[in-house]
Amino acid sequence: MSVTPEVHDAPRAGHLNRTVGFYGLMFVSLGSIIGSGWLLGALNAAELAGPASILAWFLAALMLGLLALVYAELGATYPVAGAGGRFSYYSHGSVAGFTAGWAAWLQAVFIAPIEVLACIEYTNSVGWVEDHFNMIQADNGFLNVRGYVVAIALMLLFMTINLAGAEFLSESNTYVVLWKFAVPVLAILVVATLEFNGGNFTTGGGFMPHGMHGVFAALTGGVVFATQGFEQAVQFAGEARNPRRDLSRAILIAMLLGAVLYSALQIALIGAVNPSDVAHNWDAPLGSISNVGAWYTLALAVGAGWLAKVILVDAVISPAGTGIVYLGTTARLSYALGEEREMPASLASTNAKGVPVVSILLATVIGMVAFGPFPSWNSLVNAVTGATAVMYGMAPIALGALRASDAERPRTYQVPMPGLVLPASFASANLILYFGGFDTMYKVIGALVLGLALFAIGSSQAHTGDLKMVKHALWIPVWLVGMLVISALGRYGDSQLNVLPAWIDLLAVVGFSYAVYFWAVRLALPHDDVQAQLARDAHQLAHI
């Protein structure tokens, strides 16, 4: 029996202008990938996995590459604003859709403050800055008063640029991304030319001092966080001029460029560190000189003082550019949530220029609040990576369902070998979630439960009847609770029980993932209900 809720003819959402072209979309994704990750990710990975951290980047490229294929098809087929939170809505109804949108919003809303913290921490690691304009408390690493003022000022700058509109954002972002890509390439070439110690790849406990456990731990210790962001073009799909032609190319090219760049950065860093600092272990690859400004420190160590100055400038530009994009992404996800009657309609309102002002303001305020409980870059990365894994995990299930229930829709790009890629990409998302550890997992689930409670209250007050869609979302609590149990019995994090042996734990995650995937696809909405869900976004889908 159909459970389609009443569809209102008049959309709640304001009108977004389709002004962003291919390069704007590609640079939105690439600019999101190249942020604070290149400044901080390689050092964190080396500390966790030693020279084998190179493998972590290759694994991240493979796992996220599978998910990028999924997003490429979904984005090109359903190009709407905040699309990452809409795919599950089309395939499994409003409860699943809200869960996906909420997870996407949670990971996006904290990335702008993460980038601000990265900017402050990196620049503060320079001796002159620490002596004359210190922004961090020495005893606990928290921001001091000056640090909070700078952080808030940067968030207000991000807000101002986003209020100018998507066209201005994408065009200005193009120039910023060209700089952001050029500087790490320059750093690789200069540092590797002046200092490259091949022996570093086998010293300090060998190529893999902490075994594959260290490699897997590095994935959620900054590697996945650095390489994520390819999906940002999808979030701006509602403002793309020709999404069916441009979106898939933009996503895949950005993912490829980011993966190659980060792998090269890790190789260059390992070769450039002083052999005496890693002779016994990789706990402090830079010695006692610096624990944050890795590339700045390396540039000085190899005698390229001019490059150190360029990197210091980039330590502001790269994180800021990513923060600007993610604040805009958060606003588009809020816009998508605001289209639902359970949430305030003001979230989906736009001004005369087609800018979702209320959603941008909300993203700015929440970002500022995050500086309180999450005072450092590292303290936010694990939590954001966990929420990202949940968001990523829902996409292949949505695509698997929509390929059957909305088969007649034109698809300008299609995932190759979907029978293999879709369940494998869902398993990849779950492995990322698992490597984050039990401590991260239960926090992510708690945040999702809070969001669903808000949804239930909104549904009750608005009398939407959307809670009837719960039966199509039953796989979600089974999936998340199952992953929580595996995480508790597994080998990653601070509170795990270490019951599952090495590799058996990974087989448990993969086997569980495949079982959930095929069950979830079978729980999808029937064809007529899918069409009714899509009808709610007809005002956007009709303009492509």
N, C-alpha and C positions, 0 to 999 in steps of 0.2 A: 504494500500500500504506500502511496506517495505521502511524504510528510512535509512537502514544500510549504513553508510559511507564506503568508500573504506577501505579494510583491507589489510595492507601491510604484505607480507610474512616474512620479516625480522623484528624481534622485535627491538624496540629502546633501550630496557633495557639490562643492563649487567647481568651476570650470578651470582646468589646467591647460596651458598653452603648449602645443607641440612645436618646440623650437630647437631641440637638441639634435644635432647630426651625429654621424658615425664617429668622428674624431672626438666630439664631446663625450659620447658614451664610453668610448674606449679609454679616454684619459680619466674619466670618472672612476672606472674600475682600476686602471693602472695606478692612479694617484692614491687610491685607497690601499692598494697593496704595498706601495712604497711609502711608508710613513716612519714611525719610530722603530719599526722592526729592523730596518737596515742598520740603525745606529746602535741598537741594544740586543737584537736577537742573536747575532752570531756569537757574541761573548757569552750570553746565557747558555746557548747550546753547547759551546766548547766546555764550559764548566760542568755540564751534566753528562756529556758523552765523549769528551776528548775529540781526537781526530775523527772518530766515527760519527760526529755530529753532521758530517757531510751526508751520511746515509739518511739522517732525519729529514734533511731538505728534499732529498730524492723521494722519500716515502710521502712527505707532505705533498709534493708535486703530483705524485701518482694518485693519492687519495682525494685531494681536492680537485685534481684534473677530472676524475670521474664525476664529481659533483658539478663541476663547471659545465660538462656536457649536458647534464640534466637541466641546469639553469638556462643554458643556451636555447634548448628547445622550449622550455616553459615560457621564458621571457619573450621569445619571438612569436609564440602562439597566443599568449595572453598578456599583451603589453599595457598594463594599467599601473597607476601610481601605487607605490608600496606593494608591488606585485609579490614580493617574497612572503607577504602575509595573506595573499589572496588565493594562491593555488590550492591549498588544502580546503579553503572555503568552497571552492567550486567542486572539488572531488568528494568531500566528506561532510559538508555542511558547516553551519556557523560555529559549533563548539570546537571542531577540529581547526576551523579557519581562525578562530580567535586565539587558540593555543599557538598556532604557527605565527600569527601576527604579533602576539605578546612576546614570544621567544625572540622573534626578529627585533622587536622594539627594545627589549632588554639588552641584547648584545650591542645594538647600535647606539643607544642613548649614553652608554658609558665610554664609548671609544673616543669621543671628542675630549672628555676630561683626561682619558689615558694619554692622548697625544699632548695635551697641555702639560701634564706631569712629566712626560718624557722630555719635552722641551726645557722645562725648568731644571730637571735633574741633570740633564746632559750639560747645559750651559753652566750650572752651578758647580760641576766637577772641575772646571777650569780654575786654577789657583787664583788668578786675578779677580774673577767674579766672586769666588767664595770669600775673598778678603775684603772686597769693596762693595759688593752688592749681594750678600748672602741671602738666599731665599729658603733655606732648609735648616731646621733645628738639628744641631750636631748630635744631641743625645738620643733622638728617636727616629730621625729621618723624616719627620712630618714637616709640612710647609710651615714657615713662620708667618708673621703678619705681612711682611713684604711679599712672600711667596703667594699668599692668598690674594693679595691685590693684583699681582701680575696674572695669576690664574683667571680671576674674574674678568680682568681687562681683555684677555685673549678670548674668553668665551663670548664677550660682548662684540668683539671684532668678528668672530665666526657668525654670530647672529646677524650683524649688519650686512655682511656679504650675502648671506642667504636671503635676506629680505629684499635684495635687489632683483631676485628672480632667477630661475633655472638657466636662462640663456646667458646672463651675465656670469653666473657661477661656472657653467661649463666652459665658456670662452676664456675667462680668467684662469680657470683651473688648467687649461691646456698649456699655457706658458709656465705655470708653476710646475707641472709634471715634467715638462722637458728639462727643467733645471733639476728636479728631484731624481730623474733617471741619469742625467749626465754626471752628477757629483759622485754617486757610488761607483759608476763605471770608471771615472777618473781616479777614484781612490784605489780601486782594484789594480789598475794599470801602473800607477805610480808606486804604490807600496810593494806590489809583487816584483816590480822591476828593481827596486832598491834593496829589498830584503826578502829572501825566500829560502827558508831552511827546510829542505826535504826530509831531514831526519826527524823533524817535529811530528811527522805522521806515524812514527813508530815508538816514540819515547813516552815517558810518564805512564807506564803500564801497558804500552802497546797501542795499536790502532784502536782497539775497543776496550778501554780500561774498565768500564762498568758493564760490559756485555751489551746485549740487545736491550736490556732493561734501561740502560742509560739513554740509548737511542730513542726508545719509545717515550721515556720521560721528557726528553728534549722537545718532543712534538708539542706537548702542552706547556712547555716552559718558555715559549716564545716563538717557536718555529711555525706552528699552525696560525698563531695570531698574526705573525708577519705576512704569511702568504694568503691569508683570507682577504676578502674584499672584492674578488672578481664579480660578485653578484650585485655590486652597487649600480651597475648600468641597468639591471632589472628593476631596481627600486625607482629609478627615474624613467621607466618605460612609458609612463603616462604622459611624459613630456618629450618623447622621441618623435622626430619628424617621420622617419620611415623605419619603425621598429622591426617589421618582418624581415627587412633586408639587412639592417645594421646590428641588431642586438646580439645575435649569436656570434658574429665575427668579432664584435667588440669584446665580448666576454672571453672568448678562447684566445685571442691575440694577447690580451692583457695578462691572462693566466700564464701563457707561455713565456712572455717577457719577464714577468715577475719571478717565475721558477728558475730561469736561467741566471738572472741577476743574483738571486740569493744564494744559489749554489756556488757561484763564482766568488761571492763575498766570503763565504765560509772557508773555502780553499785558501784564499789570500790571507785571511786572518790567521789560520793555523800555521801557514808558512812564515808569517811575519813576526810572531811572538818570539821573545828571547828564549833560546833553548834552555838556559839555566832556570827559567821560571816554570818550566814544565818537565824538568828532568825527572821528578819523582811523582808528580800527579798534576791534574788539570784543575785543581781547586781555585787557583788564582793565576790564570794565563798571563796577566799583565803585571804580575808581581804586586808590589804595594803601591805602585804609582797611581793607579786609577781603577775603580770598580765600575764606573759608568761610562765615561767618555772614551770608549775603546778605540775608535778610529781616529779621534783627535790625538790620543796618546800614541798610537802607532805611527801617525804621520810625523809627530815630533821625534819619535825614536829613530826613524829612518832618515831624519834630516830634512824632511819636507815641511818646513815651518809654514810656507805659503799655503800648502794643502790643509794644514791644521786650521788655518784661519777660514778657508773656504768651508771646511766641514763644520766649523763652529757656526757660521752663517746658516748652513744647511740644517743644523740642529734646531733652528727656529723655523725655517721654511718647510722642511719635509713634514714634521709632525703637524704644523699648523695647517698645511694644505690638506692633509688627511682628515684632521679634525673638522675643517670647514665642510668637506664632502659628507662626513658622517653625521654632522648636525643636520644637514639637508636630508640625508637618508632617514634619520629619525623622524623628521617632520613628515616625510611622505608615508612612513609607516603609521604615524599617528593619524594622518589623513585617511588612510585605508581603514583603520580601526573606527574612525569617526563616521564612516559610512554605515556602520551597523547601529541599529536602533537601541542597542544595549549601552552604547557609549555616547558621550555628549556630542551633539551635532556640530558644535562650534569647531571641533577638531578638523572637520572636513570643509570648513568654510575657506574661501579665498577672497583676496582683495581684487581690485579692478585689473591688476596686472597678472592675475592667476597665481598669486603667491599664497600658500597656506600659512598665514601670519600667526594664528593662534597655536598651531602645531610647532612652528619654529620657536615661538616664545616659550612654550612648555618644554621643549627639548633643551633650551638654554638654561632654564631654571633648574631642571633635574640634573643637568650636567654640573652646575655650580654646587648643588647640594652634595653631589658625589665626592667632592673634595674633602668632606668631613670624615665619613667612615672609611674612605679608600685614599689614604694620603700618599701612596707611592705607586709607581708603574707596575712593579711586580705583584702588588696586592690585588690589582684589578684584572691582570691578564688571565689568570686561571679561570676566574668566574665568567669573564666574557667569552673565553674559548668554550666553556661548557654550554652556555646559552647558544653560541654559534652552532655547536654540534647538534643541538636539538632542532634549531631552525633548518640546518642542512638536511638532517635526517628526514624531515617531513616532505621535502621536495620530491625525492624519487618515488615515494608512495603515492603522492598526488599525481605525478606523471604516469605511473603505472596504471592508476585508476582511470585517468582522463583519456588515455590512449584507447581504452575500451568504451567508456561511456560518452565520449565526445569525439568519436573516431572520424566523423565527417568534416571536422574543422580543418582548413588548410594549414599545413605545417611547412614553412619554408626551410626549416632545419629539423632534422630528426636524429636522435641519439643512435649511434651505430650499435648493433647487437644488443638491443634493449633487454632481452631476456637474461643477458649476463651483466650488463652495465648497471641496470637499475637496482637489483638486489645487492650487487657488490658496492655500489655507492652508498646505500643505506648502511651496510656493514662498516664501511669506512667511517661514516659519521659516528657510529656507535663505538668504534675503536678509539676515536679521538675523545669521545665522552668518557670512556673507560680509563684511558691514560691520564685523564685529569684527576682521578682518584675519588674515593668515597666522600672526602670532605667537600670537594667541589660539587659532586653530584647531588648531595642532599640539599645544598644551598640553592642550586638551580631548580630542583623540584619544588622547594619551598616557595621560591619566587613565582613559579608557574601556578602553584596552588593559590597564591594570593591573587593573581590575575584572574583565574577562573572564578574565584569567589566574587570579585568585582563584576564579572560577566553575569554570574547567576543573579546578583542583586539587580543589575541593570535589566536583565531579561524579565525578572519578576515585576519590577516597577513599570516597565514599558509594555507588559503583557504581550510579548512578541511570540511566545510559543516556540521559540527556537530551542528550548531545552529538549524538545522532542528529537532533536538531532543527536542526542547523547549516544544512542545505540550505534550510530555510525562512527563514533569516536571512542568506542570501548577499548580499542587497541592501544590508545595513548597511555592510560594508566597502567595497563599490563606491561607495555614497553618500558615505561620509565621506572616502575617499581622493580621489574625484572633486572634492568640495568643497575639499579641501586643495590640489589641483592648481590649481583655478580661483582660490583665494585667493592662491597663490604667483604666478600670472600676472596677478593683478588689481591694484587701485589703492588698497587700504586696509591700514593697518597700518604697521609700521616696516621690514619685510623683504621686502615685495612687489617684483615685478620690473617692474610697470607695462607689461606687454606688451599686455594687452587694452585697447583704447580705451574712453573713456567711453561708457556706454550699451550698448556691445557686451558689456561684462563682465556687465551686468545681464541681457541677453538670454541669455548663456551660462548664468547661474545658473538662470533661469526655465526654459529649454529642458531643461537637465539635470534639474531638479526634476520636470518633467512626465514625462520618460522613466523616472526612478527610481520615481515614484509608481505608475504603471500596471504596471510590472514587479513591484514589491513586493506589490501587491494580488494579482497572479496567483500569487505564491509562498506565499500564506496556507495555513493548515491546512485540510483538508477538514472537512465538517460534523461527522462523528463525533468527530474529534480535538478540535475546538473544544468540543464538549459534555463531553468527558473533562477538558479543561483547566478548564472552568467548574465541574465537579463538585468540584474541589479547594477552591473557595470557596463550596460549597453551604451551609456552616454560617453564612455571612453573607448570601448571596442569599436564603436561605429565610426570613429575618426581615423581609422588606419587603412 
